[in-house]
């Protein structure tokens, strides 16, 4: 029997004014940011490690969902 690993999903968006990225976990109070995508990825991993202690079941996967708004002028 194969076990299904749980996952946690982060919505990642870019700040169009200041640059950089912010990430928020869906359904959890986990938020972080970074100047580059590499930095936000590392910060997401660190934030998940800090949030889930040894008494909690830690997700097996972290999924990053990149949110991008596109505005079309008429």
PDB file of N, CA, C, O and CB in Angstrom:
ATOM      1  N   UNK A   1       0.855  -1.179   0.000  1.00  0.00           N
ATOM      2  CA  UNK A   1       0.000   0.000   0.000  1.00  0.00           C
ATOM      3  C   UNK A   1       0.898   1.239   0.000  1.00  0.00           C
ATOM      4  O   UNK A   1       1.871   1.304   0.752  1.00  0.00           O
ATOM      5  CB  UNK A   1      -0.972   0.000   1.235  1.00  0.00           C
ATOM      6  N   UNK A   2       0.574   2.208  -0.834  1.00  0.00           N
ATOM      7  CA  UNK A   2       1.344   3.448  -0.883  1.00  0.00           C
ATOM      8  C   UNK A   2       0.707   4.484   0.014  1.00  0.00           C
ATOM      9  O   UNK A   2      -0.518   4.586   0.085  1.00  0.00           O
ATOM     10  CB  UNK A   2       1.450   3.977  -2.321  1.00  0.00           C
ATOM     11  N   UNK A   3       1.530   5.246   0.692  1.00  0.00           N
ATOM     12  CA  UNK A   3       1.001   6.289   1.561  1.00  0.00           C
ATOM     13  C   UNK A   3       0.929   7.602   0.789  1.00  0.00           C
ATOM     14  O   UNK A   3       1.794   7.899  -0.035  1.00  0.00           O
ATOM     15  CB  UNK A   3       1.872   6.447   2.832  1.00  0.00           C
ATOM     16  N   UNK A   4      -0.095   8.369   1.063  1.00  0.00           N
ATOM     17  CA  UNK A   4      -0.266   9.659   0.426  1.00  0.00           C
ATOM     18  C   UNK A   4       0.363  10.712   1.330  1.00  0.00           C
ATOM     19  O   UNK A   4      -0.010  10.850   2.495  1.00  0.00           O
ATOM     20  CB  UNK A   4      -1.774   9.966   0.153  1.00  0.00           C
ATOM     21  N   UNK A   5       1.309  11.443   0.787  1.00  0.00           N
ATOM     22  CA  UNK A   5       1.945  12.497   1.573  1.00  0.00           C
ATOM     23  C   UNK A   5       1.063  13.729   1.540  1.00  0.00           C
ATOM     24  O   UNK A   5       0.528  14.103   0.497  1.00  0.00           O
ATOM     25  CB  UNK A   5       3.367  12.820   1.040  1.00  0.00           C
ATOM     26  N   UNK A   6       0.923  14.347   2.686  1.00  0.00           N
ATOM     27  CA  UNK A   6       0.154  15.583   2.737  1.00  0.00           C
ATOM     28  C   UNK A   6       0.987  16.708   2.133  1.00  0.00           C
ATOM     29  O   UNK A   6       2.212  16.620   2.051  1.00  0.00           O
ATOM     30  CB  UNK A   6      -0.263  15.923   4.196  1.00  0.00           C
ATOM     31  N   UNK A   7       0.318  17.732   1.725  1.00  0.00           N
ATOM     32  CA  UNK A   7       1.026  18.881   1.164  1.00  0.00           C
ATOM     33  C   UNK A   7       0.456  20.162   1.732  1.00  0.00           C
ATOM     34  O   UNK A   7      -0.674  20.205   2.218  1.00  0.00           O
ATOM     35  CB  UNK A   7       0.937  18.890  -0.373  1.00  0.00           C
ATOM     36  N   UNK A   8       1.259  21.196   1.659  1.00  0.00           N
ATOM     37  CA  UNK A   8       0.835  22.526   2.052  1.00  0.00           C
ATOM     38  C   UNK A   8       1.030  23.422   0.841  1.00  0.00           C
ATOM     39  O   UNK A   8       2.045  23.331   0.150  1.00  0.00           O
ATOM     40  CB  UNK A   8       1.632  23.050   3.301  1.00  0.00           C
ATOM     41  N   UNK A   9       0.067  24.279   0.588  1.00  0.00           N
ATOM     42  CA  UNK A   9       0.097  25.139  -0.600  1.00  0.00           C
ATOM     43  C   UNK A   9       0.328  26.579  -0.175  1.00  0.00           C
ATOM     44  O   UNK A   9      -0.340  27.088   0.726  1.00  0.00           O
ATOM     45  CB  UNK A   9      -1.221  25.017  -1.414  1.00  0.00           C
ATOM     46  N   UNK A  10       1.270  27.225  -0.824  1.00  0.00           N
ATOM     47  CA  UNK A  10       1.551  28.640  -0.616  1.00  0.00           C
ATOM     48  C   UNK A  10       1.166  29.405  -1.872  1.00  0.00           C
ATOM     49  O   UNK A  10       1.493  28.995  -2.986  1.00  0.00           O
ATOM     50  CB  UNK A  10       3.046  28.871  -0.261  1.00  0.00           C
ATOM     51  N   UNK A  11       0.474  30.513  -1.684  1.00  0.00           N
ATOM     52  CA  UNK A  11       0.224  31.443  -2.784  1.00  0.00           C
ATOM     53  C   UNK A  11       1.351  32.467  -2.768  1.00  0.00           C
ATOM     54  O   UNK A  11       1.581  33.138  -1.761  1.00  0.00           O
ATOM     55  CB  UNK A  11      -1.192  32.136  -2.658  1.00  0.00           C
ATOM     56  N   UNK A  12       2.042  32.579  -3.881  1.00  0.00           N
ATOM     57  CA  UNK A  12       3.186  33.476  -4.007  1.00  0.00           C
ATOM     58  C   UNK A  12       2.820  34.580  -4.983  1.00  0.00           C
ATOM     59  O   UNK A  12       2.363  34.313  -6.094  1.00  0.00           O
ATOM     60  CB  UNK A  12       4.464  32.711  -4.478  1.00  0.00           C
ATOM     61  N   UNK A  13       3.022  35.822  -4.563  1.00  0.00           N
ATOM     62  CA  UNK A  13       2.746  36.955  -5.441  1.00  0.00           C
ATOM     63  C   UNK A  13       3.909  37.938  -5.393  1.00  0.00           C
ATOM     64  O   UNK A  13       4.634  38.038  -4.404  1.00  0.00           O
ATOM     65  CB  UNK A  13       1.427  37.654  -5.039  1.00  0.00           C
ATOM     66  N   UNK A  14       4.056  38.654  -6.491  1.00  0.00           N
ATOM     67  CA  UNK A  14       5.130  39.648  -6.573  1.00  0.00           C
ATOM     68  C   UNK A  14       4.567  41.019  -6.268  1.00  0.00           C
ATOM     69  O   UNK A  14       3.482  41.372  -6.731  1.00  0.00           O
ATOM     70  CB  UNK A  14       5.802  39.635  -7.968  1.00  0.00           C
ATOM     71  N   UNK A  15       5.310  41.796  -5.484  1.00  0.00           N
ATOM     72  CA  UNK A  15       4.930  43.168  -5.181  1.00  0.00           C
ATOM     73  C   UNK A  15       5.362  44.028  -6.359  1.00  0.00           C
ATOM     74  O   UNK A  15       6.555  44.227  -6.587  1.00  0.00           O
ATOM     75  CB  UNK A  15       5.574  43.668  -3.835  1.00  0.00           C
ATOM     76  N   UNK A  16       4.399  44.530  -7.098  1.00  0.00           N
ATOM     77  CA  UNK A  16       4.712  45.280  -8.317  1.00  0.00           C
ATOM     78  C   UNK A  16       5.288  46.661  -8.028  1.00  0.00           C
ATOM     79  O   UNK A  16       5.932  47.249  -8.897  1.00  0.00           O
ATOM     80  CB  UNK A  16       3.471  45.422  -9.164  1.00  0.00           C
ATOM     81  N   UNK A  17       5.075  47.185  -6.839  1.00  0.00           N
ATOM     82  CA  UNK A  17       5.585  48.509  -6.490  1.00  0.00           C
ATOM     83  C   UNK A  17       7.017  48.414  -5.958  1.00  0.00           C
ATOM     84  O   UNK A  17       7.918  49.088  -6.459  1.00  0.00           O
ATOM     85  CB  UNK A  17       4.670  49.180  -5.446  1.00  0.00           C
ATOM     86  N   UNK A  18       7.219  47.578  -4.946  1.00  0.00           N
ATOM     87  CA  UNK A  18       8.510  47.480  -4.277  1.00  0.00           C
ATOM     88  C   UNK A  18       9.376  46.338  -4.789  1.00  0.00           C
ATOM     89  O   UNK A  18      10.551  46.260  -4.431  1.00  0.00           O
ATOM     90  CB  UNK A  18       8.300  47.319  -2.812  1.00  0.00           C
ATOM     91  N   UNK A  19       8.828  45.446  -5.618  1.00  0.00           N
ATOM     92  CA  UNK A  19       9.562  44.256  -6.023  1.00  0.00           C
ATOM     93  C   UNK A  19       9.515  43.232  -4.910  1.00  0.00           C
ATOM     94  O   UNK A  19       8.845  43.448  -3.900  1.00  0.00           O
ATOM     95  CB  UNK A  19      11.017  44.599  -6.384  1.00  0.00           C
ATOM     96  N   UNK A  20      10.200  42.145  -5.072  1.00  0.00           N
ATOM     97  CA  UNK A  20      10.184  41.094  -4.063  1.00  0.00           C
ATOM     98  C   UNK A  20       8.912  40.274  -4.148  1.00  0.00           C
ATOM     99  O   UNK A  20       8.025  40.550  -4.957  1.00  0.00           O
ATOM    100  CB  UNK A  20      10.329  41.689  -2.672  1.00  0.00           C
ATOM    101  N   UNK A  21       8.840  39.276  -3.313  1.00  0.00           N
ATOM    102  CA  UNK A  21       7.733  38.326  -3.334  1.00  0.00           C
ATOM    103  C   UNK A  21       7.218  38.096  -1.927  1.00  0.00           C
ATOM    104  O   UNK A  21       7.969  38.204  -0.958  1.00  0.00           O
ATOM    105  CB  UNK A  21       8.164  36.997  -3.970  1.00  0.00           C
ATOM    106  N   UNK A  22       5.931  37.777  -1.815  1.00  0.00           N
ATOM    107  CA  UNK A  22       5.359  37.369  -0.543  1.00  0.00           C
ATOM    108  C   UNK A  22       4.676  36.023  -0.750  1.00  0.00           C
ATOM    109  O   UNK A  22       4.189  35.722  -1.840  1.00  0.00           O
ATOM    110  CB  UNK A  22       4.356  38.440   0.005  1.00  0.00           C
ATOM    111  N   UNK A  23       4.646  35.221   0.302  1.00  0.00           N
ATOM    112  CA  UNK A  23       4.048  33.889   0.231  1.00  0.00           C
ATOM    113  C   UNK A  23       3.210  33.659   1.476  1.00  0.00           C
ATOM    114  O   UNK A  23       3.637  33.955   2.592  1.00  0.00           O
ATOM    115  CB  UNK A  23       5.137  32.786   0.089  1.00  0.00           C
ATOM    116  N   UNK A  24       2.006  33.127   1.272  1.00  0.00           N
ATOM    117  CA  UNK A  24       1.090  32.824   2.371  1.00  0.00           C
ATOM    118  C   UNK A  24       0.544  31.418   2.194  1.00  0.00           C
ATOM    119  O   UNK A  24       0.114  31.043   1.103  1.00  0.00           O
ATOM    120  CB  UNK A  24      -0.067  33.857   2.437  1.00  0.00           C
ATOM    121  N   UNK A  25       0.563  30.643   3.273  1.00  0.00           N
ATOM    122  CA  UNK A  25       0.049  29.276   3.232  1.00  0.00           C
ATOM    123  C   UNK A  25      -1.473  29.297   3.255  1.00  0.00           C
ATOM    124  O   UNK A  25      -2.078  30.040   4.027  1.00  0.00           O
ATOM    125  CB  UNK A  25       0.599  28.445   4.415  1.00  0.00           C
ATOM    126  N   UNK A  26      -2.081  28.488   2.416  1.00  0.00           N
ATOM    127  CA  UNK A  26      -3.529  28.375   2.366  1.00  0.00           C
ATOM    128  C   UNK A  26      -3.980  27.503   3.542  1.00  0.00           C
ATOM    129  O   UNK A  26      -3.595  26.337   3.640  1.00  0.00           O
ATOM    130  CB  UNK A  26      -4.006  27.777   0.996  1.00  0.00           C
ATOM    131  N   UNK A  27      -4.793  28.073   4.427  1.00  0.00           N
ATOM    132  CA  UNK A  27      -5.323  27.332   5.560  1.00  0.00           C
ATOM    133  C   UNK A  27      -4.437  27.306   6.798  1.00  0.00           C
ATOM    134  O   UNK A  27      -4.782  26.674   7.796  1.00  0.00           O
ATOM    135  CB  UNK A  27      -5.586  25.957   5.145  1.00  0.00           C
ATOM    136  N   UNK A  28      -3.302  27.985   6.739  1.00  0.00           N
ATOM    137  CA  UNK A  28      -2.384  28.056   7.880  1.00  0.00           C
ATOM    138  C   UNK A  28      -1.962  29.503   8.068  1.00  0.00           C
ATOM    139  O   UNK A  28      -2.013  30.293   7.126  1.00  0.00           O
ATOM    140  CB  UNK A  28      -1.137  27.134   7.671  1.00  0.00           C
ATOM    141  N   UNK A  29      -1.556  29.846   9.247  1.00  0.00           N
ATOM    142  CA  UNK A  29      -1.078  31.198   9.531  1.00  0.00           C
ATOM    143  C   UNK A  29       0.412  31.327   9.277  1.00  0.00           C
ATOM    144  O   UNK A  29       1.160  31.779  10.145  1.00  0.00           O
ATOM    145  CB  UNK A  29      -1.391  31.578  10.968  1.00  0.00           C
ATOM    146  N   UNK A  30       0.839  30.934   8.100  1.00  0.00           N
ATOM    147  CA  UNK A  30       2.265  30.988   7.755  1.00  0.00           C
ATOM    148  C   UNK A  30       2.434  31.996   6.632  1.00  0.00           C
ATOM    149  O   UNK A  30       1.820  31.864   5.574  1.00  0.00           O
ATOM    150  CB  UNK A  30       2.817  29.576   7.334  1.00  0.00           C
ATOM    151  N   UNK A  31       3.263  32.999   6.862  1.00  0.00           N
ATOM    152  CA  UNK A  31       3.520  34.043   5.872  1.00  0.00           C
ATOM    153  C   UNK A  31       5.011  34.352   5.863  1.00  0.00           C
ATOM    154  O   UNK A  31       5.659  34.354   6.910  1.00  0.00           O
ATOM    155  CB  UNK A  31       2.688  35.328   6.176  1.00  0.00           C
ATOM    156  N   UNK A  32       5.547  34.610   4.686  1.00  0.00           N
ATOM    157  CA  UNK A  32       6.947  34.978   4.576  1.00  0.00           C
ATOM    158  C   UNK A  32       7.150  35.788   3.306  1.00  0.00           C
ATOM    159  O   UNK A  32       6.218  35.979   2.525  1.00  0.00           O
ATOM    160  CB  UNK A  32       7.854  33.727   4.582  1.00  0.00           C
ATOM    161  N   UNK A  33       8.360  36.257   3.108  1.00  0.00           N
ATOM    162  CA  UNK A  33       8.654  37.051   1.916  1.00  0.00           C
ATOM    163  C   UNK A  33      10.117  36.889   1.557  1.00  0.00           C
ATOM    164  O   UNK A  33      10.901  36.320   2.317  1.00  0.00           O
ATOM    165  CB  UNK A  33       8.308  38.544   2.138  1.00  0.00           C
ATOM    166  N   UNK A  34      10.477  37.400   0.379  1.00  0.00           N
ATOM    167  CA  UNK A  34      11.864  37.373  -0.063  1.00  0.00           C
ATOM    168  C   UNK A  34      12.043  38.304  -1.238  1.00  0.00           C
ATOM    169  O   UNK A  34      11.084  38.611  -1.946  1.00  0.00           O
ATOM    170  CB  UNK A  34      12.296  35.952  -0.434  1.00  0.00           C
ATOM    171  N   UNK A  35      13.252  38.752  -1.447  1.00  0.00           N
ATOM    172  CA  UNK A  35      13.548  39.667  -2.552  1.00  0.00           C
ATOM    173  C   UNK A  35      13.566  38.947  -3.902  1.00  0.00           C
ATOM    174  O   UNK A  35      13.222  39.539  -4.925  1.00  0.00           O
ATOM    175  CB  UNK A  35      14.890  40.355  -2.315  1.00  0.00           C
ATOM    176  N   UNK A  36      13.969  37.664  -3.908  1.00  0.00           N
ATOM    177  CA  UNK A  36      14.037  36.875  -5.139  1.00  0.00           C
ATOM    178  C   UNK A  36      13.213  35.607  -4.956  1.00  0.00           C
ATOM    179  O   UNK A  36      12.828  35.271  -3.836  1.00  0.00           O
ATOM    180  CB  UNK A  36      15.515  36.529  -5.509  1.00  0.00           C
ATOM    181  N   UNK A  37      12.941  34.903  -6.054  1.00  0.00           N
ATOM    182  CA  UNK A  37      12.222  33.637  -5.942  1.00  0.00           C
ATOM    183  C   UNK A  37      13.029  32.616  -5.156  1.00  0.00           C
ATOM    184  O   UNK A  37      12.460  31.843  -4.386  1.00  0.00           O
ATOM    185  CB  UNK A  37      11.890  33.088  -7.326  1.00  0.00           C
ATOM    186  N   UNK A  38      14.348  32.601  -5.338  1.00  0.00           N
ATOM    187  CA  UNK A  38      15.195  31.676  -4.583  1.00  0.00           C
ATOM    188  C   UNK A  38      15.099  31.959  -3.089  1.00  0.00           C
ATOM    189  O   UNK A  38      15.023  31.034  -2.280  1.00  0.00           O
ATOM    190  CB  UNK A  38      16.657  31.779  -5.050  1.00  0.00           C
ATOM    191  N   UNK A  39      15.102  33.237  -2.727  1.00  0.00           N
ATOM    192  CA  UNK A  39      15.010  33.615  -1.316  1.00  0.00           C
ATOM    193  C   UNK A  39      13.647  33.256  -0.740  1.00  0.00           C
ATOM    194  O   UNK A  39      13.568  32.770   0.389  1.00  0.00           O
ATOM    195  CB  UNK A  39      15.272  35.114  -1.146  1.00  0.00           C
ATOM    196  N   UNK A  40      12.580  33.482  -1.487  1.00  0.00           N
ATOM    197  CA  UNK A  40      11.246  33.160  -0.961  1.00  0.00           C
ATOM    198  C   UNK A  40      11.095  31.644  -0.826  1.00  0.00           C
ATOM    199  O   UNK A  40      10.450  31.178   0.114  1.00  0.00           O
ATOM    200  CB  UNK A  40      10.129  33.738  -1.886  1.00  0.00           C
ATOM    201  N   UNK A  41      11.673  30.867  -1.739  1.00  0.00           N
ATOM    202  CA  UNK A  41      11.621  29.402  -1.607  1.00  0.00           C
ATOM    203  C   UNK A  41      12.305  28.956  -0.306  1.00  0.00           C
ATOM    204  O   UNK A  41      11.760  28.143   0.441  1.00  0.00           O
ATOM    205  CB  UNK A  41      12.297  28.719  -2.832  1.00  0.00           C
ATOM    206  N   UNK A  42      13.485  29.486  -0.049  1.00  0.00           N
ATOM    207  CA  UNK A  42      14.218  29.134   1.175  1.00  0.00           C
ATOM    208  C   UNK A  42      13.444  29.582   2.411  1.00  0.00           C
ATOM    209  O   UNK A  42      13.388  28.854   3.403  1.00  0.00           O
ATOM    210  CB  UNK A  42      15.626  29.773   1.170  1.00  0.00           C
ATOM    211  N   UNK A  43      12.849  30.766   2.361  1.00  0.00           N
ATOM    212  CA  UNK A  43      12.089  31.285   3.498  1.00  0.00           C
ATOM    213  C   UNK A  43      10.819  30.477   3.742  1.00  0.00           C
ATOM    214  O   UNK A  43      10.412  30.304   4.891  1.00  0.00           O
ATOM    215  CB  UNK A  43      11.734  32.748   3.269  1.00  0.00           C
ATOM    216  N   UNK A  44      10.189  29.979   2.680  1.00  0.00           N
ATOM    217  CA  UNK A  44       9.007  29.128   2.828  1.00  0.00           C
ATOM    218  C   UNK A  44       9.393  27.842   3.558  1.00  0.00           C
ATOM    219  O   UNK A  44       8.698  27.421   4.483  1.00  0.00           O
ATOM    220  CB  UNK A  44       8.377  28.803   1.441  1.00  0.00           C
ATOM    221  N   UNK A  45      10.491  27.221   3.149  1.00  0.00           N
ATOM    222  CA  UNK A  45      10.949  25.999   3.819  1.00  0.00           C
ATOM    223  C   UNK A  45      11.212  26.264   5.311  1.00  0.00           C
ATOM    224  O   UNK A  45      10.791  25.492   6.172  1.00  0.00           O
ATOM    225  CB  UNK A  45      12.233  25.456   3.135  1.00  0.00           C
ATOM    226  N   UNK A  46      11.915  27.366   5.598  1.00  0.00           N
ATOM    227  CA  UNK A  46      12.208  27.718   6.991  1.00  0.00           C
ATOM    228  C   UNK A  46      10.930  27.967   7.782  1.00  0.00           C
ATOM    229  O   UNK A  46      10.813  27.530   8.927  1.00  0.00           O
ATOM    230  CB  UNK A  46      13.106  28.955   7.049  1.00  0.00           C
ATOM    231  N   UNK A  47       9.978  28.663   7.183  1.00  0.00           N
ATOM    232  CA  UNK A  47       8.724  28.973   7.875  1.00  0.00           C
ATOM    233  C   UNK A  47       7.942  27.707   8.186  1.00  0.00           C
ATOM    234  O   UNK A  47       7.360  27.595   9.265  1.00  0.00           O
ATOM    235  CB  UNK A  47       7.868  29.922   7.034  1.00  0.00           C
ATOM    236  N   UNK A  48       7.915  26.752   7.263  1.00  0.00           N
ATOM    237  CA  UNK A  48       7.220  25.480   7.497  1.00  0.00           C
ATOM    238  C   UNK A  48       7.916  24.708   8.616  1.00  0.00           C
ATOM    239  O   UNK A  48       7.254  24.147   9.490  1.00  0.00           O
ATOM    240  CB  UNK A  48       7.173  24.626   6.195  1.00  0.00           C
ATOM    241  N   UNK A  49       9.248  24.678   8.591  1.00  0.00           N
ATOM    242  CA  UNK A  49      10.008  23.992   9.647  1.00  0.00           C
ATOM    243  C   UNK A  49       9.700  24.587  11.021  1.00  0.00           C
ATOM    244  O   UNK A  49       9.556  23.855  12.000  1.00  0.00           O
ATOM    245  CB  UNK A  49      11.522  24.078   9.363  1.00  0.00           C
ATOM    246  N   UNK A  50       9.600  25.903  11.091  1.00  0.00           N
ATOM    247  CA  UNK A  50       9.321  26.575  12.366  1.00  0.00           C
ATOM    248  C   UNK A  50       7.885  26.365  12.832  1.00  0.00           C
ATOM    249  O   UNK A  50       7.636  26.223  14.029  1.00  0.00           O
ATOM    250  CB  UNK A  50       9.600  28.061  12.243  1.00  0.00           C
ATOM    251  N   UNK A  51       6.946  26.344  11.902  1.00  0.00           N
ATOM    252  CA  UNK A  51       5.529  26.238  12.245  1.00  0.00           C
ATOM    253  C   UNK A  51       5.176  24.862  12.796  1.00  0.00           C
ATOM    254  O   UNK A  51       4.473  24.761  13.801  1.00  0.00           O
ATOM    255  CB  UNK A  51       4.673  26.538  11.029  1.00  0.00           C
ATOM    256  N   UNK A  52       5.656  23.800  12.148  1.00  0.00           N
ATOM    257  CA  UNK A  52       5.320  22.438  12.541  1.00  0.00           C
ATOM    258  C   UNK A  52       6.376  21.916  13.512  1.00  0.00           C
ATOM    259  O   UNK A  52       7.519  21.672  13.126  1.00  0.00           O
ATOM    260  CB  UNK A  52       5.207  21.515  11.300  1.00  0.00           C
ATOM    261  N   UNK A  53       5.981  21.746  14.780  1.00  0.00           N
ATOM    262  CA  UNK A  53       6.921  21.202  15.749  1.00  0.00           C
ATOM    263  C   UNK A  53       6.852  19.674  15.730  1.00  0.00           C
ATOM    264  O   UNK A  53       6.144  19.094  14.907  1.00  0.00           O
ATOM    265  CB  UNK A  53       6.624  21.748  17.169  1.00  0.00           C
ATOM    266  N   UNK A  54       7.581  19.026  16.630  1.00  0.00           N
ATOM    267  CA  UNK A  54       7.671  17.560  16.625  1.00  0.00           C
ATOM    268  C   UNK A  54       6.367  16.873  17.010  1.00  0.00           C
ATOM    269  O   UNK A  54       6.232  15.669  16.790  1.00  0.00           O
ATOM    270  CB  UNK A  54       8.759  17.116  17.565  1.00  0.00           C
ATOM    271  N   UNK A  55       5.404  17.593  17.574  1.00  0.00           N
ATOM    272  CA  UNK A  55       4.123  16.980  17.947  1.00  0.00           C
ATOM    273  C   UNK A  55       3.101  17.049  16.811  1.00  0.00           C
ATOM    274  O   UNK A  55       2.019  16.471  16.914  1.00  0.00           O
ATOM    275  CB  UNK A  55       3.557  17.664  19.189  1.00  0.00           C
ATOM    276  N   UNK A  56       3.439  17.748  15.740  1.00  0.00           N
ATOM    277  CA  UNK A  56       2.502  17.933  14.631  1.00  0.00           C
ATOM    278  C   UNK A  56       2.975  17.142  13.412  1.00  0.00           C
ATOM    279  O   UNK A  56       4.174  16.962  13.199  1.00  0.00           O
ATOM    280  CB  UNK A  56       2.357  19.436  14.278  1.00  0.00           C
ATOM    281  N   UNK A  57       2.020  16.677  12.625  1.00  0.00           N
ATOM    282  CA  UNK A  57       2.376  15.982  11.391  1.00  0.00           C
ATOM    283  C   UNK A  57       2.782  17.014  10.346  1.00  0.00           C
ATOM    284  O   UNK A  57       1.981  17.858   9.944  1.00  0.00           O
ATOM    285  CB  UNK A  57       1.194  15.103  10.876  1.00  0.00           C
ATOM    286  N   UNK A  58       4.009  16.933   9.924  1.00  0.00           N
ATOM    287  CA  UNK A  58       4.558  17.876   8.947  1.00  0.00           C
ATOM    288  C   UNK A  58       4.197  17.402   7.539  1.00  0.00           C
ATOM    289  O   UNK A  58       4.296  16.210   7.248  1.00  0.00           O
ATOM    290  CB  UNK A  58       6.108  18.013   9.106  1.00  0.00           C
ATOM    291  N   UNK A  59       3.779  18.319   6.665  1.00  0.00           N
ATOM    292  CA  UNK A  59       3.451  17.913   5.294  1.00  0.00           C
ATOM    293  C   UNK A  59       4.684  17.378   4.577  1.00  0.00           C
ATOM    294  O   UNK A  59       5.810  17.797   4.848  1.00  0.00           O
ATOM    295  CB  UNK A  59       2.856  19.095   4.510  1.00  0.00           C
ATOM    296  N   UNK A  60       4.454  16.449   3.661  1.00  0.00           N
ATOM    297  CA  UNK A  60       5.552  15.881   2.892  1.00  0.00           C
ATOM    298  C   UNK A  60       5.947  16.724   1.700  1.00  0.00           C
ATOM    299  O   UNK A  60       7.062  16.603   1.192  1.00  0.00           O
ATOM    300  CB  UNK A  60       5.189  14.517   2.429  1.00  0.00           C
ATOM    301  N   UNK A  61       5.039  17.580   1.248  1.00  0.00           N
ATOM    302  CA  UNK A  61       5.286  18.403   0.066  1.00  0.00           C
ATOM    303  C   UNK A  61       4.883  19.847   0.326  1.00  0.00           C
ATOM    304  O   UNK A  61       3.929  20.126   1.052  1.00  0.00           O
ATOM    305  CB  UNK A  61       4.525  17.849  -1.147  1.00  0.00           C
ATOM    306  N   UNK A  62       5.628  20.747  -0.279  1.00  0.00           N
ATOM    307  CA  UNK A  62       5.266  22.161  -0.289  1.00  0.00           C
ATOM    308  C   UNK A  62       5.018  22.540  -1.737  1.00  0.00           C
ATOM    309  O   UNK A  62       5.894  22.381  -2.587  1.00  0.00           O
ATOM    310  CB  UNK A  62       6.384  23.063   0.365  1.00  0.00           C
ATOM    311  N   UNK A  63       3.830  23.039  -2.014  1.00  0.00           N
ATOM    312  CA  UNK A  63       3.488  23.455  -3.375  1.00  0.00           C
ATOM    313  C   UNK A  63       3.402  24.978  -3.404  1.00  0.00           C
ATOM    314  O   UNK A  63       2.725  25.588  -2.577  1.00  0.00           O
ATOM    315  CB  UNK A  63       2.139  22.805  -3.849  1.00  0.00           C
ATOM    316  N   UNK A  64       4.093  25.582  -4.363  1.00  0.00           N
ATOM    317  CA  UNK A  64       4.040  27.034  -4.541  1.00  0.00           C
ATOM    318  C   UNK A  64       3.139  27.338  -5.722  1.00  0.00           C
ATOM    319  O   UNK A  64       3.368  26.871  -6.838  1.00  0.00           O
ATOM    320  CB  UNK A  64       5.464  27.637  -4.757  1.00  0.00           C
ATOM    321  N   UNK A  65       2.111  28.129  -5.458  1.00  0.00           N
ATOM    322  CA  UNK A  65       1.158  28.541  -6.494  1.00  0.00           C
ATOM    323  C   UNK A  65       1.425  30.018  -6.770  1.00  0.00           C
ATOM    324  O   UNK A  65       1.189  30.872  -5.916  1.00  0.00           O
ATOM    325  CB  UNK A  65      -0.353  28.291  -6.048  1.00  0.00           C
ATOM    326  N   UNK A  66       1.919  30.308  -7.972  1.00  0.00           N
ATOM    327  CA  UNK A  66       2.275  31.678  -8.317  1.00  0.00           C
ATOM    328  C   UNK A  66       1.033  32.416  -8.804  1.00  0.00           C
ATOM    329  O   UNK A  66       0.412  32.028  -9.793  1.00  0.00           O
ATOM    330  CB  UNK A  66       3.388  31.705  -9.393  1.00  0.00           C
ATOM    331  N   UNK A  67       0.686  33.478  -8.101  1.00  0.00           N
ATOM    332  CA  UNK A  67      -0.486  34.289  -8.408  1.00  0.00           C
ATOM    333  C   UNK A  67      -0.037  35.510  -9.190  1.00  0.00           C
ATOM    334  O   UNK A  67       0.851  36.247  -8.761  1.00  0.00           O
ATOM    335  CB  UNK A  67      -1.243  34.704  -7.114  1.00  0.00           C
ATOM    336  N   UNK A  68      -0.654  35.711 -10.326  1.00  0.00           N
ATOM    337  CA  UNK A  68      -0.274  36.849 -11.159  1.00  0.00           C
ATOM    338  C   UNK A  68      -1.545  37.528 -11.663  1.00  0.00           C
ATOM    339  O   UNK A  68      -2.396  36.907 -12.301  1.00  0.00           O
ATOM    340  CB  UNK A  68       0.632  36.400 -12.353  1.00  0.00           C
ATOM    341  N   UNK A  69      -1.644  38.798 -11.362  1.00  0.00           N
ATOM    342  CA  UNK A  69      -2.780  39.572 -11.862  1.00  0.00           C
ATOM    343  C   UNK A  69      -2.392  40.195 -13.187  1.00  0.00           C
ATOM    344  O   UNK A  69      -1.271  40.673 -13.365  1.00  0.00           O
ATOM    345  CB  UNK A  69      -3.219  40.665 -10.843  1.00  0.00           C
ATOM    346  N   UNK A  70      -3.327  40.182 -14.102  1.00  0.00           N
ATOM    347  CA  UNK A  70      -3.107  40.807 -15.384  1.00  0.00           C
ATOM    348  C   UNK A  70      -4.280  41.752 -15.635  1.00  0.00           C
ATOM    349  O   UNK A  70      -5.439  41.347 -15.545  1.00  0.00           O
ATOM    350  CB  UNK A  70      -2.961  39.742 -16.525  1.00  0.00           C
ATOM    351  N   UNK A  71      -3.980  42.991 -15.946  1.00  0.00           N
ATOM    352  CA  UNK A  71      -5.017  43.996 -16.160  1.00  0.00           C
ATOM    353  C   UNK A  71      -5.014  44.359 -17.640  1.00  0.00           C
ATOM    354  O   UNK A  71      -3.977  44.678 -18.220  1.00  0.00           O
ATOM    355  CB  UNK A  71      -4.786  45.265 -15.260  1.00  0.00           C
ATOM    356  N   UNK A  72      -6.185  44.303 -18.225  1.00  0.00           N
ATOM    357  CA  UNK A  72      -6.338  44.667 -19.633  1.00  0.00           C
ATOM    358  C   UNK A  72      -7.143  45.948 -19.726  1.00  0.00           C
ATOM    359  O   UNK A  72      -8.226  46.045 -19.149  1.00  0.00           O
ATOM    360  CB  UNK A  72      -7.023  43.529 -20.439  1.00  0.00           C
ATOM    361  N   UNK A  73      -6.635  46.916 -20.435  1.00  0.00           N
ATOM    362  CA  UNK A  73      -7.349  48.179 -20.620  1.00  0.00           C
ATOM    363  C   UNK A  73      -8.296  48.041 -21.813  1.00  0.00           C
ATOM    364  O   UNK A  73      -7.979  47.379 -22.801  1.00  0.00           O
ATOM    365  CB  UNK A  73      -6.350  49.365 -20.835  1.00  0.00           C
ATOM    366  N   UNK A  74      -9.452  48.673 -21.702  1.00  0.00           N
ATOM    367  CA  UNK A  74     -10.419  48.652 -22.811  1.00  0.00           C
ATOM    368  C   UNK A  74     -10.305  49.906 -23.630  1.00  0.00           C
ATOM    369  O   UNK A  74     -11.035  50.074 -24.606  1.00  0.00           O
ATOM    370  CB  UNK A  74     -11.851  48.497 -22.292  1.00  0.00           C
TER     371      UNK A  74
END
